[in-house]
Amino acid sequence: MSYNFDREIDRRGSGSLKWDKYRDTDILPMWVADMDLPMADEISHAMSQRMEHPFMGYTVATETTSAAVCDWLRSEFDWDVSPDHLVWLPGVVPGMWAACAAVGAPGDEAVFSTPIYHHFFHVPGQGGKTAKPVPLLREPSGRWTYDFDALNAAMSARTRLMLLCSPHNPTGTLFSVEEQQRMAQLCEAQDLVILSDEVHNGLVLSESNKHVPLAKAYPACRDRLITLMSPSKTFNLAGMQCAFAIIENPQLRRQYIQAMHSVLPQPATLAFTALEAAFTHGKAWHDGLIAHLRKNHALLETAIAAMPGLSMSPMEATYLAWLDTSALGVENPMGFFETHGVGLSAGADFGRADFLRLNFACPQPQLELALTRMRTAIESR
Ligand SMILES: Cc1ncc(COP(=O)(O)O)c(C=O)c1O
């Protein structure tokens, strides 16, 4: 089957968070991490079929659901995961919270590198921990990476958790095996539990590099590792709320499940159906998606390079471009582009007010229109 990722489908009036934000305006939403690309037919077909069975009672993951996850992890990452090590979650963010609630004592610290997906700032506090943000380093090329010295210096006797985002939202960095190994060794030396949020694992743009799960990059850290994954970014299923943690250490897994108990629900019935269909039948759609994202990324890079005042971090993964607006000379970059018809994410939400994040996972005509409007905005200054 071939897929057309350039077909524009009107999402207004469908309860879309992304489009409803700008309801009744002419602002193109290019913000939250949700693609304006329809899910694979194989997924909607599986859900329609499931609807023919007239029961939506409490649902558990079946053997075939777990096997679909394990087969996907084996074929994509050469990672052999036992179904017993999966913990089902109603989302990745709830899974981040569960890690903060499960590990350490109230007042212990969770360290993470910034800029970062905004929930990293909030989940430690929700789980009774103190958030310790540490800035990432910018390499001369503009690529963002860990500042190991600063991370080391930020740790105290109360530090219990390292929260990682790999591949990285919002900078688009795909951390190398060496970077991941160094990070894991730092956590080992400080005896930390590591939470590795790998929700963007299926969105690698680089032709020469692959995502390597931390569990594969540094197997010695598996006893202290909680990996979070989900089909929600890779297959555009964020509204289905289906995710999972992989926790090999039985004691850590027990603690984690205990923290979730009475608080977090299981994924919904149709969420399991969607996840299983995505991992079992979604490969061809996913190959087409990556080709489309690479095409959009190339278009975006060329367009931003020609816009005075804006520059773009080199990115290896995700469909979220991280734009430096510090040379633009406008006070409120998000408001400035909104006035000219483009809705971007404010960098301040990720810890850098001088940046904007642009979601380019959309049909190419939509991206072209957004870029034309941005060019006009810049020329009008
Ligand atoms: C790094 C990261 N983690 C988690 C999420 C959200 O996960 P969920 O919707 O499953 O809670 C996102 C969404 O953009 C993300 O970028």
The ligand as an SDF file (V2000), in Angstrom:
LIG
                    3D

 16 16  0  0  0  0  0  0  0  0999 V2000
    9.4710   13.6640   25.4580 C   0  0  0  0  0  0  0  0  0  0  0  0
    8.0060   13.4470   25.5530 C   0  0  0  0  0  0  0  0  0  0  0  0
    7.4980   12.6510   26.5190 N   0  0  0  0  0  0  0  0  0  0  0  0
    6.1750   12.4370   26.6320 C   0  0  0  0  0  0  0  0  0  0  0  0
    5.2760   13.0220   25.7660 C   0  0  0  0  0  0  0  0  0  0  0  0
    3.8020   12.8160   25.9310 C   0  0  0  0  0  0  0  0  0  0  0  0
    3.5020   11.5280   26.1740 O   0  0  0  0  0  0  0  0  0  0  0  0
    1.9920   11.0940   26.5230 P   0  0  0  0  0  0  0  0  0  0  0  0
    1.0820   11.8900   25.6500 O   0  0  0  0  0  0  0  0  0  0  0  0
    1.9860    9.6330   26.2140 O   0  0  0  0  0  0  0  0  0  0  0  0
    1.7880   11.3550   27.9800 O   0  0  0  0  0  0  0  0  0  0  0  0
    5.7530   13.8610   24.7570 C   0  0  0  0  0  0  0  0  0  0  0  0
    4.8130   14.5310   23.8460 C   0  0  0  0  0  0  0  0  0  0  0  0
    5.1510   15.3980   23.0940 O   0  0  0  0  0  0  0  0  0  0  0  0
    7.1420   14.0740   24.6420 C   0  0  0  0  0  0  0  0  0  0  0  0
    7.6480   14.8620   23.6910 O   0  0  0  0  0  0  0  0  0  0  0  0
  1  2  1  0
  2  3  1  0
  2 15  2  0
  3  4  2  0
  4  5  1  0
  5  6  1  0
  5 12  2  0
  6  7  1  0
  7  8  1  0
  8  9  2  0
  8 10  1  0
  8 11  1  0
 12 13  1  0
 12 15  1  0
 13 14  2  0
 15 16  1  0
M  END
$$$$
